[in-house]
Amino acid sequence: MTFLDDAQAWLMQKSAPFTVRYGDPLRFAGQDLPAPERLRVPTRHGDVRVDLYRPAPRPGPGAPPPVVVHFHGGAFVMRYPEMDDWWCRYLVATAGVAVANVDWSVAPQARYPVGQEEGDDVAAELAAHGAEYGVDGRRLVVSGFSAGGQVAAAVCLMARDHGSYAPVLQVLGVPALDLASPVEDRPGMVGADLRRLVRRVYFPDVARRREPYASPLLADDLSRLPPTVVLTGGRDALRPDGDRYAARLRAAGVDVVHEVTPDVDHYFLTDDPERARVTMAMVAEQVRAACGLLPRGVAQP
């Protein structure tokens, strides 16, 4: 890690609000929802911003909605949760859940494991005190894309290891799950140079890159994890991470839905918006089922 590495990471971070638009073609539902409620949730690293999206209230009294704790992507350097606003709104509108979009810390301001521990603490807080936030913390899903997929996987490992709470499902989209093995020069959007930069700026301690919360794919034990949805792209340089993780989870006895979108790069949903409609609907139904919600269109008795 050098000053120039940190400077490059900082520039990527500051430019994200002006350059990241990958979700714009995927705003299929939820655009009429109000702006999320901005919360400050306590963690061991200080309060963390969480944008809480809520479903429209139903007439009469009712139980609070389940909650999806979501971690945005951005190569561990882009601290821009708004990049996944489209996904949060879609899940709220189609699955009937609340979504807590976590503004977790990234490089160069923070290094591993700060963001992962923040994520664990936010999920644990909502699981234990969900009623205070107007959500049902007993029905909690963990979700993440790209770097956020790594955080989501790490958070579920922490929850299992600490016995602090039990997510009912994890959703891992194009996740980065091995930050220790030699970087292979695979073609695609997430090139070898970027993957090496990520390691230098967010995982600078080489010895710690093999820890399970840094490289979930290398964890010795993947048993007793929640049911999992793994989404990978056919031409994505990170595809091997997701494919191998899905296979290892199945071998460990975890229920897995693994969907590969063919012939797409890291922006696997944006590259094929028509296929994305099917994939996103499938994930929403998996979330509903895991949370014990009735299928859409079925009246509550």
Beta strands, then each sheet from edge to edge (+ up, - down):
strand 1: 37-41
strand 2: 48-53
strand 3: 66-71
strand 4: 98-102
strand 5: 136-145
strand 6: 169-173
strand 7: 228-233
strand 8: 256-261
sheet 1: 1+ 2- 4+ 3+ 5+ 6+ 7+ 8+
end
